[in-house]
Amino acid sequence: MTERDGTTKESGGRPCARTVHCTDTAPRERTAASLGDYRTAFHSAHLAMAVLDRDGLVLTANPALGELLGADPDDLADATAADLTDLGADPRVWSAYREVLCGRGERLRCTRRLTHPDGRSIWVEVTVEPLAGAERALLSVVDISDRHDLLARLRHLQMHDPVTRLPNRALFFERLSAALEAAAFESAGTGRIGLCYLDLDGFKAVNDTLGHRVGDRLLSAVAQRLTRCADAAAERGTNPGRSRLVARLGGDEFALLVEDSTGTDQLAELAQCVLDALQRPFDLAGQRLSVSASIGVVERAAAGTTATGLMQAADTTLFWAKEDGKARWTLFDPERNAHRMTRQALSSTLRPAVDRGEFTLEYQPLVGLGDGRAQGVEALVRWRHPQFGTLSPNRFIALAEENGAIVELGRWVLARACHQARAWQLAHPGGQPLFVSVNVAVRQVWDSDLVADVAGILAESGLPARLLQLELTESAVMGSAGRPLQALQALSDMGVRIAIDDFGTGYSNLAYLSRLPVSVLKLDGSFVQGFRSPEHPNPADEMIVEALVALAHRLGLTVTAECVESAEQAERLRRIGCDTGQGWLYSRPVAPDRVAELLDAGRRTGG
């Protein structure tokens, strides 16, 4: 059925969809209208936008973009978008931008700083993304200057010290890492970096006596002087335009970072400038204060240097400056640092080394000057270190005393020496048994029950107490009182002999000799050195030794001379009346089996 309007209806009177015929003009009109709407929206949008071709040229730009850039939108046509938005300044941004234009990237978003024709700077967020179905891209630019300024102010507060207004620790390490990275890749600079790391000597006393307010004013004044030194150094340097960073790292610690340094002389000059500047008195709120600083100076190639490594070296060097007397600068010394690192490595492994069995004992004979026979031996500990080889006691005993490992190590030495002496006694029942002399540190007396240790070890080993001699230094024995004196007396009552080692080198108080339970004086080897040349003897040394021997004998003590190296020395010591000698003339320290060979041979060691 056909109606007058040309539509076809089914028998039910409803239009028949199958027979609807659409003209070609309606879709085109709707498409044109839609495109017109898009253009209208594009040109009236407050968001600055432009359509780009695959070469990055502007096909069309909206008025918002022209207003943002200070240009007529029509004049932006055919302009290079990368130049308008500074996308080519950063290689990484430029690479990502080209990927988007070529259709291989989905989106680029970055922040750039642009210069407006009126001279002001604006911060913008730039977005570039491909348009669907076309070999084109949409560029959009948003002015974020207000947000950027707010973030910059917040970052400044976060990265600067509120007292001195200097960069704080966080910003310092950020700049340091950036400087190391830049120096490693830039060929224009020197490729070196320098650091002065300092703290104020005695600043805590200022805070404690005058209060933190005065202390803060002092820190602020110090910061100003450091900044002036850094600025003056930058003006004198090979690259005057490059500033020196001055930062407060916390407390009274400051750092001066020198990028593209020219050598240690430049850093030394800067450090001396700082010392001279801080030596001038400070006038603060009616208070006239004088301070000094200790400065650690490090200068090295940036390649292979890390921020952590540089700061560790600076911290170590600052410690040296304080250790050397304060109010000075000290330059980093690789050899001194290697010694320090070795010392630290030894200190940290001392205790485990005892459990691992890395220590061993050698023995040096104590020989009677009258008959030349070995009367005893001194036990000398050696450390067979897996990294540093065999170490003598002067390499680790002081460390053991510092960290307390001497108690465990001393107990091991005592036990090992007593068992060895007992073994020699059992192996030579018919001969005169050797006594064994063991060094004891003062800390063993204070930090352990030395009397109980000795009693237990003697009982366990079976060694008679008369065959054990304990050596303590003169400085330790002469001032003994209280617990140390009680321990020495108990050991003497037990039958153990007590010897004063290195006698004559400390602040001798001879009155103590009559009060202490001492059996033996061991004269320091420095006295024997004057006996070396029979043609040119030192009368003073001989007189001193003769007087000491006579005094000791009057008090019922025996005397042992250390460091005997020649027969002439031994003979002169014998004539003076010295009882026993110890030194290379008789034997170097040897292993236990060598001592056993000496006993088996039954010969005189001094013949």
Steps between C-alpha positions, in 0.01 A plus 500: 500500500641838393425823682505838344821598673677214319543267798400139484287346767425141581147380520498592868562863419859518645786636293713239331864546602635287224384750239638824665728686254740762646637776285879567481477864612393439865821319621716756331312779666532334841876441447553855399304618797704276732826627356373850544421424862849356556664805346284725712592307814868498400511875443290596801668264750694652790756220465786605271516250212645446154475227238837378369600303196745213506792741460400691811377807311193685625203452267265711709510659845220630716487851650579367850838380378566831330415687820721271708795546265431868431441451127221511243360146450517539123868588521567170673408300192798312353704579810710222655319387812822385668638852477182652641498271805874434547468126437839474333709616798487164679619200293272258684193722449590552135527126441162431661344785299619354170362159597154654544515685167599180320214309658722278715427678828168540675554825687766747610455714809770726636558828680684782326591859575414746223585866460205727415562785257451745789807346670337303778552127541208261503496137600280279285398137482523380140307199373532348153284206391406356160156562351304187418462421132734772381872550463479796730556580865334728750718736701356643822671745733392587856642792698611358838710797613305553822519135594866482408581807710316350797684172465828688464435689822410178679812329364714792612362468851556125491853522363640789706602537861270741685779633726773580247287507180764278343423184303442211737630143493237380252575772244875462553492129413272571204746757366796278577353206308413726208849649500665157496278387214560816300877493555517141380334580165588863426826560315507876552587494872796364693323177588599544866313582818602640836342514844576681826313335786518686830351534842550760770731420789324537834163607363318286758647716776343809340158337498538373855621827652331770292193319374375379164391846385856629514615172348263547205626855448854372500413236239337765282806724526729209419287420194543856372878484532513162328291634215733798457800266488330282239401801287852642516646163399257478208607842373868403517444160335538394139122494462376806693140457392469161667392543861631306796227334701501571873267280708422433861486124549368513854607618844825693459605311186543684169619400154647699211471321166728602214402377155765483228776542757851563371691306763587472867656848506164655420328308781782575743467871424126485559546311829756753621265784406231339715736460797613862475140624468378309804792606719372857505274552805122507464294776664157354574242677715760648728702178508848490349574143396805337350475162331716281285430218258645166403485431127537183299605567139448253215580561133489231234386404151122471468523184292460198724402715800165460674329743733524248783869437437582870485319569826666207674840634398404850616370372833819301557715802418296721733567245775873524426485880526343473845738223603798711391401787728193679352495853352661373179428348165626156401528358151380149428790254494433167324782323688380622837149398408616155392669459839178610670293258293741220582481591866120495486500166318729351763296641786174360366641150448698462821239320704399249228869435430544348846218254434636420154841410643690764302738578790817314583783540749875532453749495783820698561750367757591686820864413555712519814788741441721306740477150346337568162224246562135555415307549822163581347320620189270789425183409311440737208170480314477516121190543286494297180255725324347352183532834317797683652728209580679443832465804726717581801343618829563869435251478212201384703553498878408869536185437294412205719536717808277769347210273405527260793609197296820494706316318781409200286828509309706534820318205656579289190869601505529421871340158460702409192830607654435311826411179317812534285725560801352196672565291187868604503522415869356153445725440198817587701440374854866495594597851398440843643145588387444820304263761637271674252443875507167636373406864440185620675309816406353725767155446354529130578528592868201734491264323259552141609583300807868452422571315825226246431613464138861432600400256774271310264756483220778383733274230640390391153851494351678364808770767477649599839432863585876567543548431128262781396609862478254780417633819341320832546620835371655750736223756450241237595679371809630823648158650550339182622249533779178333600402207285821480287720502809285234666521285186878531481535412866274195463699379200827547687362312799409222259867471402481678164785740425412859409730692264497869404548522124677791322622637832651848484282636215203620705458741789690284746394525861770301673312507830251256351769236449513427873123470527410293195534119483751527214771240436670619181589827325537484122712794386379664181719437196575871461747473791687215333544695174771709666701183551535423129837657430786398728719776347248774576294393799237724649602549864158638595315189381742274683468701821119494483489125440751437775295709746175326404657156536642587840164640616314192377739263672468695826123446473542129431409528129670345198573704186456401136648710218304508175631541144844345556652471151874454548739307721661832608166624630440172683845512663462859621153425636641196681775709658244754620309219668199453270353153556348396165493624144259474212565587138617393157844409632342192649207434272220662310147394602458141383230234477446260795680210331814714463500558875467124548803448271697743714416302811575167331840622390577604857730772374559848615324759289746773578822304443 
